[in-house]
Amino acid sequence: MGIKSVKKSITKRLRVTRRGKVLRRAMALGHAKANKNTVQKKRKKAHRTLGVGITKQLQQYL
């Protein structure tokens, strides 16, 4: 059996911290920033943590 490779699509979108939390980007900040106010844009810059159930499902791909 070969080496298990990590799915590239998941590594581009998610990041695992040292303590094992899985972080994702906030949605709706790719374009059309002129229609959003400053508070919305600042809030969207921060990464969000994924829930425990989804994190357990993703462990097989990470």
Protein Blocks (a to p, Z undefined) as FASTA:
>chain_A
ZZddddfklmmmpccdfkopacdddehilgokllpcfklmmmmmpccdddfklmmmmmmm
ZZ
